[in-house]
């Protein structure tokens, strides 16, 4: 990626995390039609809403929903709960520190290499082994949750580990084969018990606690759903197509109402070497130059060219996985009913009819937004039998992909981000079924083909291309759904690259945007929805195309590349970013955005992470007065001999003593006000 990145975007991050995605041709070359074409460009918003179906009457336009619950009038415009703060000033990208508001403190709960099962596994990067790494906290933590017990003094922390950066993890003379095995062990999940003296105090993790667990690339997983057992999932190692070793490149996730953890396998293609000759391989970015990590030297399943019995191994990744943090003996699963693509994550709502609804984004330029609606209903009785039942909800149901339509004249969407004459970017949409209860709805595709090659099936039904839809989360207070579109600098570039649409209104979209979506009747299982753009991100001082739900642009914190979203108990939106150093020259951070009242759209920066780092896994426990983030890839652009970050230990460069190290360690950080 060197020489192909924008601004100060790290070529190292692009190579290790995304497999040089922007260097390669866009995988989506479909000419699928737009929903505007399907319903006719001449149809006005009024015409759509006045249709014969009474259901259409509840579609959102501009944030107001006919038939919706009252628009969260109790949510204050300012800072609610115990998290009152003055926004911090933007932090230059060169700063190697966590910056928090005045009156707050921060410290790590757990870091890469911290022992999980025994103090005998103390971290020492000079003498690391794969066996030790499999017993330590992994690398580049992303999704994060802390599930507290009712007394608030004990709980369990869960984090996934997305990818590794061997150049800053190991000295250059480290054995290459063992380095690969350590990197493999540093992927997956970590589960640790945490304790504190009382609510509102900072957490500490417990070495050797009963629920502590590591999940790595050697942990057995079971496939569920219609594609389990399909020929598309069979390899020489698994002739049944029902089990697979491990999980990798886990990005965001979600905690289910029944207390399990969902996580999305994202840029899996960068780990495998496959011929890259079929439409499916090409659509998923697989090619004969893959396996940039060289893992095929220690495990043949990463090389489908030299080992054709493993041609289907990439098909066994790219799923939503589910683990049970309460049972360290449980077998984690991969849910084929939710489709296979570059998942950012999945987040659950319970519909008015009691069905579990999972929202999902495919983190690729010009790819799609999905949702899954379970066949069976959620059981909220809080019994062991109910929990066992709920753990099966994601095995069968309906998988949908989204089509969006804007309601403004085509001439008003010119790629500049200029707000249309009606005052906002908005419109309607529908959910197009791909599979219903195990039966394909896509001509020419079996159910297994739809679920394993979901991108091709979504192309075939004319899904709407978006600008890297990453985290997709429903607001627990209002039910509205927020889609973080991180960016897409290829939009509108001459050639086979789609130009601006109302839901993606800027060409060469460097800064990204946030879509606010309201389901028909505020029912998560609805098949139609309304939408509007909440934020067109960027630095208003240098970018005239920014938009903040109508809030004055000169009164917000600059923000770019929204990646993950979260909510506090008052229903305020919190946004973490990934890419600000390369777009606006600032460290990535965490931002709060009120969604109601006079301050709707007012972006306020709460914290900033160290240089080269990314803000992941935001967790807002405002009733405890605490915020948590997973700081990922600090000092990414460094080397063993010239580290660029010394977060979080900040000791003498290169020093190793008492579990501390003079080099960067991805960590889970807590912020609180004493």
N, C-alpha and C positions, 0 to 999 in steps of 0.2 A: 504493500500500500504506500510505500514511501514515494512522495511526489504526487499522490493521487487523493490526498485528503484536503479538506477545506480548512482555512485558517490554522488554528493550532490543534486541530483534532489529532489524536494520537494514532499514528500508523500501527503501533504495537497493539493497541486496543482493537482496532479494526481487524488485524490479522488473527489475534488469539480468540477474541470473543465472537466475531461475526464471520470468520473465514473469508475475509476480504470481499464481503458481499458487494460493496459499491464499486469494486474494481471489475467485477464480472457483469455480463449482460443481465438485465432485469429478467428473472425467471418467468414473470407473467407477461407473455406476448399475446394474450388473448385479445380479441376484438369484441368482447362481450358488450351488449347493448346496455344502455342506462335505463333506470326506471323512468326517467323523464320520457324516453322514447316509448316505453311500454304503455304508459298511461296517456301519452300524447302531450307534446310540448305546449299545446294551446290550453291545456286544462289549468285553470287558476286554482289557487289555494281554496277559494270559496267553493269551487266546483268539487274538489276532492272531499271537502268536509261536508258537502251537502248531498253526498251519495246516498243511494237507497239504504245501505246498511246503517243501522243505528249505531253500530260499533264505531263507525268512523267519527262520530261526534266527540269522542274523547281524545282525539289526536292533539298533541301539543303543538302550539305555534308560539314561538317567542317566549317560552318558559311558562305560559299560562295554560292550564289544561282543563278543558270542560269536563266536569264529572270527576276530576281528581280530588284528592283530599285537599283541605285548606293548605295553602303554600307555606307551611312551616312558619306561621306567624310568630311562634315563640322563639325562633332563632334570632338572636340579637345581631345587629350589624357589626358590632365591634368584637373584641376578644372576650369569649365567654369562659366559664369554668375557672380552673386554677391556672390557666395558661396565658394570662395577660402578659403582653410583652411589647416593647418598642422594636419595630423591625430593625434588623442589623443593616449596616451599609454593605453594598456589594463588595465582594472580596476578590482582589486580583488573583488570576490563575496561578501565580507563582507562590502563593502563601501555603506553607506546609503546616496547617493547624486546623483544628475544629473551632469554629467561631460561633458563639452562642450569644443570645441577648444579655444585656446587663442584668445581673442578679441571678443568672443561671449558672450551673456547673455541668461538666461532662466528665465521664470516665468510661472505659471499656468494661463490659461484663465478661466477654470471652474473646480470645484472639486466635488467629491461625496458629496451630501447633500446641495450643493449651491441652493438657491431658484430660481425658474424659473419664477413664476407668481407674487409673492408678497414677500416683505421683511419680512412679518409676518411669513413666513415659514423658518426662519433662522435655520441653522443646530445646533442641540444639540443632540449628540448621547446618552445622558443619558435619554432623554425624547422624543425619536423618536416614530412616529406613522406611520401606513400604509398610512393614508390620507396625512400626510406631505410628505412622501417619494414619493408618486405619483405626487407631485408638485415640487419635487426637482430633481436635476441631479442624475442619477442612479449610480450603482456600477460596477466597472471593465469595464470601457469604452474600446472598441476595434476598430471597424472601425471608421474612422474619415474623414470628409471633411469640408472645408470652401468654400462656393460658394459665391464669391464676386460679387457685382454689378459693372457695367461698370466704375463708378467713383472711385472704389477701396476703398471707405471710409465706406461702409456698406456691410453686407453680412449675411449669415446664416450658423451657425455651426451645423453639424449633427454628432451624435455619437450613436453607439449602446452599450448595456450593456450585457456582456456575462453571468456572474454568480456572486454569492455572497459567502462571507466567514463569516458566522455568529459568529465564534469564536473570531474574532477580531473586529467585528462590534458592538457587544452588551456585556454588563456586564453579568456575568453568571446567575444572578437572574432575568433576563428579562423574561417577560411572553412568554412561548414557542409559543403559538398560534399567538400572535401579532408579534413575531419575524418572523414567517413564512410568515405572511401577508406582513410585511415590505420587506422581501427578495423578495417576488413575485413582489411587486411594484417597486423594484430596478432593475428588468430586463426590457428589451425592448429597447426603443429609447428615445433620447432627442434631441430636436430642439430648438436652441436659436439664436436670432439675435445678431450680433456682430458689433462693430463700432471701428473706429480709426481716427486719425486726418488726415493722408495722407498715401499713399502707402509706404510700407517699415517700417512703425511703428507697434508696437505690438497692437493686438486686445484686446478689452474688451467686455464682454457680457452684454446684456441689460435685466434687470429684467422686466417682464411684457410687452415685445414687442409683436406686433400683431401676428407674426409668431411662437412665442414660443409654444412648444407642448411637452407633454410626452405621450408615447405609452407604455402600460404595459401589464401584463397578463390578464387584463380585457378588453382591447381594442378590439372591433369587427374587424375581418378580413374577406375578401371574397375570396373564391377559384375561380381561373380561369382555363381554359384549359380543356383538354379531361377527366381528372379524376374528375372534379367538379361534384358533384351529384352522384358519384359512391357509391355503397353499402360499399366499403372499407373506406369511409370517414364519414359514418353515425354513430351517437351515440344517446343516449336517450335525449341528450340536443339539438341535431341538426339532426332531422329526414330527412333533405333534403341533407345533405352532402355538403353544399355550404358555410357555415359560421363557424367560429371558434373564440374563445376568445383568443387573445394574441399571443405572440411570445416569445421564450426563447432560451437561449444559443446561441445568435447571435454572430458570429465570425467576419470574414472579410466581405468585401462588395465591392461595386463599385458605381460610379456615372455615370448615363447613359448620352448619348449625348443629351437627351431631358430634363435633369435636375432633374431626380428623383434619389432616393437612393435604391440600391439593397443590401440585406444583407442575409447571409446564416445561417440557423438554424443548429447548429452542433451537439454537444453531447446530444441530447434530450433524449436518452434512460435512462440516469441516473436520470431522474425526475419521471419515471413511474414504477409502479409495475404491471406486466402482467404475465400470466402463463409461457410464454417462451417455449411453447411446439411445436409451428409450425415452419417450416423452415424459414418463413419470420421473426418471432420474434427472432429466434436465429441468423439469419444473421444480424439483427440490434442491437444485444446485449441486448434485452429485457428479463427480467427474474423475477421470483417471489420474488427475494430479492432486486428488484429495489426500486426506491423512497428513495434514501439515505438521502433526505432532510426532509422526514416526512411530506410533504405537504398534503398527503392524509387525515391528521387530520383536515385540514381546507377546503379542496376542494376534493370531491369524484372522480373527473375525473382523478386524479393521481393514482387511485387504480382500475385496471381492474380485479383484483382477487376478491375482496370483492364486487365490483360493475360491474358486467359483461356487463351492458349497456354501459360501457365506454371502452370496449375492443379495439375499434378502435381509441381511443383518441391519442395514440402515432402515428398513421398514419397521424394525422393532424399536425404533426411537422416534421421537417427535410427538409423544402422547402426553395426556394429562395423567399424572401418577397420583396415587392416594396412599398415605401412610397413617398409621394409628399411633400417635405419640404416647398414648397411655399403656400400650402393650408392646414391649420391646421384643416379644417372641412372634408377633404377627407378621404375616407375609404381605409386603406391599404389592399393590396392583397397578396395572396400566389399563385405562378404560378406553377400549376401541370405539365405544358408542359416541364418544365426544370428538372423533375425527383426529387425523394426523396432519400436522403442519408445524410451523415454527411457533409453538405456543409461548406467549409471554406468561400466561397463567390462566386461572379460572376462578371465578367468584360466584357464590351461590345466593340467590333469592328464593324465597318460598312464595309461590303464586297464590292468588286468592282461592284457588281450588286445592291448594295444598301440595302441588307438585314442586319438585326441586328444579330450579332453572340456573344453568351455569352459563355465564357470559365469558367469551374468549376472543382474543385478538391474535392475528397472525402477523408477527413482527417482520415484515418484509415490505419493501417499496411496492406500491400498487397491489397490496393484498387485502384480505377481507376481514370482516367482523362476523362472528358466529355466536349462536347460542344453542343450548341443549335443554330440552324439557323432559323430565323423567316420566316414564310410563306409570310408575307407582307413586303414591302420595307419602309425604313426610309424616312421621309419627312423632309428635311432640310430647309424649307422655313421660319421657326421661327415665325409662326403665332399661335394664340391660337388653331385653328383647327388642325394644324400640330402637336402641342404638344399633343392634345387629341388623335389623331391617333397614335402617337408614343407610347403612354402609353398602347396601346393594342398589341404592337409587340411581347411581350413575352407570349401571350396567345395561339399561334398556330405556328407550324413549325416542324422541324426535330430535334430529340435528338439523338446524337451519343456518342459512347464510343471509346476510342483509343486502337489500337493495335500497338505495337512497334516491330521493328526488328533491331538487331545489324548487322553490316557488317564485324565483325572480326571473325576469327576462334574460335570455342567454347573453345579450349584449352587455348586461351589467356585471357579468362574471368575466373579467378581462385578465385575470391573473395577477393583478396588482394588490389584491386584498382590499380594494375600496369597498366599503360597506354599501350594499344595494339600497335603492331608494326607499324600501320599506323599513329600513333601519337595522336590519340584521341578516345574517346568513341563516336560513332556516328552511324547513320543508317537512316532508312526510316520507315514510318508507314502509317496507314490508319485509317479513321474514319468509324466505323461500325454503321449503322443506327439501332436504337431501335424502334423508332416511327416516321412515316412520315405522317404529316398532320392528326394526330388523328388515324392512322392505325398502329397496331402493326406489327413489322417486326421480332418478336421473336416467333417461333413456340411454341404453347402451352400457350401463354400469351395473354390476351386481352390488349388493350391499357391502360386501367386503372390499370391492374396488373403490366404492365411494369413501369408505372409512379409512383405507390405507392411502389412497391417492385423492384426498379430499380437495386439494387445490384444483386438480383437473375437473372434478365434479362441479365445484363452485364456478369454474370458468364456463362450464357447459350451460349453466342456468343463468348466466349473466349477472353475477354478483358485482357490486360496486367497489371499484378500486379505491383504497384509502392510502394515506401517507403514513405508513408504518403504524398500524393500530397496535399499541402495546397493551398496557394495563387497561382492563375494562371492569369497573366496579359499580355496583348499585349502592346508592346512598341509603343506609339503614333507616334514616328518619323520613325520607320522602319517597323512596322507591325509584327515583330517577337514576339513570345510568350514565356514567361518565367515561368517555373513551379518550385515552391519551394517544394522540397521533404525534410521534416524536419529531419527525421531519421527513422530507423527501426532496433532495436537491435535483432529482431527475425529472420532476414534474414539469411538463412543458418544454423539455429539451427537444429540439428537432429530431425527427425520426419516429420510431414506433413507441413513443412515450406520450401518454395522455396528458392533455393540458388541463387547465384549471376547471373545476366543477364547483358548484356551490358548497358542497361539503368538504372540498379541498380547494379553497379559493385563491391560493397563491402559487404561482409558478416558482420553480427553484426554491421550494419551501425549506429554508435552512432552520427555522426556529420552531416549527411545529405548532399544534393547536389542540384544543380540548373541545370535544363534542358532548353536548348534553342531550340525552335521549329520554323521552317519556313514552312508556308503553301505553297502548290504547286502554283506557279505563284504569290506568295505573296498575294493570295486571301483568306480571312478569311473563305469563304464558301467552300473552296476546300475539297475534300474527301481523299487526300493523303498529306503527309508532309515529311519533313526531320528533323532530330534532331541531336544535339550533346550535350554533357555535358559541361557546361561552368565552373562549380566549383565543386570540391569535397572538402567539407569544413573540417575544423579542425585546429589545431595548428601545423604548420609545424615543430615547434621545438620538438614536441613529437610524431607526427603522420606522418610517411613517405608516407602515401597514399594520401596526399592532392594534389590537382591539381587546377590551377587557369588560365585556358585557355592558358597555356604555359608561363604565366608570372612567373618570378623567385619566388619560394615559400618563399625564405628568405627575400623578400622585401614587404610582405603583412602584414596587420593586421590579427591576428588570428581570426577566425570566426567559429561558430558552430551553428547548428540547425536553418537554415534559415526558416522563417515563413511567413512573408509578404514582398511584393516587391512593389516598386513605381518607378517613372521616373521623372527626371527633364526636363526642356525645351530643353536641349541639347541631350536628349535621353540616358543619363547615368542611370544605374540601381542603385537603393538604396534598401538595404536589412535590414529588422529588424529581430531580433532573439528571440527565445523562448527555453531556456534550457541550455545556456552556463554555469550557475553555476554547473550543474550536469555533464557536459562533459569536459570542459576545465578550470573550477574553476574561471570563470570570470563573472562579471555582464553582462546581456544582453545589446545589443546596436543597433545602426544604422550605416550602412556601405555603402559607395559609391563605385561603380565599373564601370569604363569606359568600353564600349563595342566595341570600335573601336580604331584603331591606335596602337601605340607602347605600350600604357598602358592598352590595353584590358586585363581584368582579375586582375588588380591591386586593391585589396581590401584595403580600407582606412576607418578606424573607425572615425565617426563624433561625436557620443555621446554615453554615457552609462547611464542606468537607475539605480535607487536605488536597494538595496539588496532585493532579492527574487522577484523583479519585472520583468515584461516582456515588451518589446518594441512593441507596436501595432500601427496600423493605420498610418504608416508614410505618411506624406504629404509634398511634396517638392515644395515650391513656390520660386524657386531660382531667378526669375526676381524681386521679392520683397526682396530678401535676407533673406528669412525666411524658417524655417523647423519646422514641428509640429509632435508630437508623442502623442499617448495615453499611459500613463504609467499605466499598469494593475498589479494587485495584489502585490503592494509593501508590504514587511513585512508579506508575506503569512504564514510563519511558526511560527508567534508569537501567543500570546493569549491576552485576554483583560488585564490581570495583568502583562504581560511581552511582550509588543509590541517590534517588531524587526525593525520597520521603523517609522520615524516621518515625512516622506515626505508628502506633500510639505510645511507644516506650520512650522515645526521645532520649536515648542514651548514646554513649560514644559510638560513632560509626563503626560497624563491624563487631562491636563488643557483644559477648554472650555471657550473661551472668544472672543467676537467680530467676530464670525464666524470661528475662528481658533480652532484647536484641537490638542492635544498632542498625536497623533496616525496616522496611515497611511490612506491616502485618495487617491484612484485612481483619476487621473486628466489628463486633456488635457494640454500639455505643448507646449509653443512656444519658439523657439530659434532664435535669431536675432543678427545682428552685428550693434551696435549703430553708 
